[in-house]
Amino acid sequence: MKRLRSVEDVMTHAVISVDRGTAFKDIVEVLRMWNVSALPVLAQDGQVVGVVSEADLLLKPQSTDTAHAATAEQLMTRPAVTVTKDATIPTAARLMARRHLKRLPVVDGEGRLVGVVSRGDLLKVFLRPDEDIGAEIRELIMYKLIPHGSAEVHVHVSNGIAYLNGSLPDLAMEDVVVRAAGTVPGVVDVKSDFTAPVSA
């Protein structure tokens, strides 16, 4: 069962980047060739020091004849907005939404570029098979939340919607179970219908 938990699970590993000294015209050519709207700018050690985008190029200084001789370091936006490879998918999604970004450079613990994640990559979790989602919900509920043998929980997932029913040792746990199921990547919604505890 493929689990999609972190940014590393969905990111694109092959990344196009430029270094600080890349010239204006070369940046334009790379953007055009790879059909992307922005590029990470790297230091010699692979650390992301900025991002140069189409908007950065369009906003280049107009008052000088040397504008087209500008380099990535002069044009880039800094500091770069990045996400670590072990960040959760919701964390990356919130960061993109808050900063109005389509793509994020992904870095390791040292700030070195290891990939890039896009909005489309983050949506991959919603393409998980319902069977995989259901199996992960069952494992989470039956082995991590509820004492073994103390509940009978049935899980059915259809089009990303998780339907939970059965009996719980304490109905007060229903909210916890529902919220936990909702954290499983690929879950669109959770609907529950639990009964009161079964008498001994």
Secondary structure, 3 states (H helix, E strand, C coil): CCCCCEHHHHCECCCCCEECCCEHHHHHHHHHHHCCCEEEEECCCCEEEEEEEHHHHHCCCCCCCCHHHCEHHHHCECCCCCEECCCEHHHHHHHHHHHCCCEEEEECCCCEEEEEEEHHHHHHHHHCCHHHHHHHHHHHHHHHHCCCCCCEEEEEEECCEEEEEEECCCHHHHHHHHHHHHCCCCCCEEEEEEECCCCC
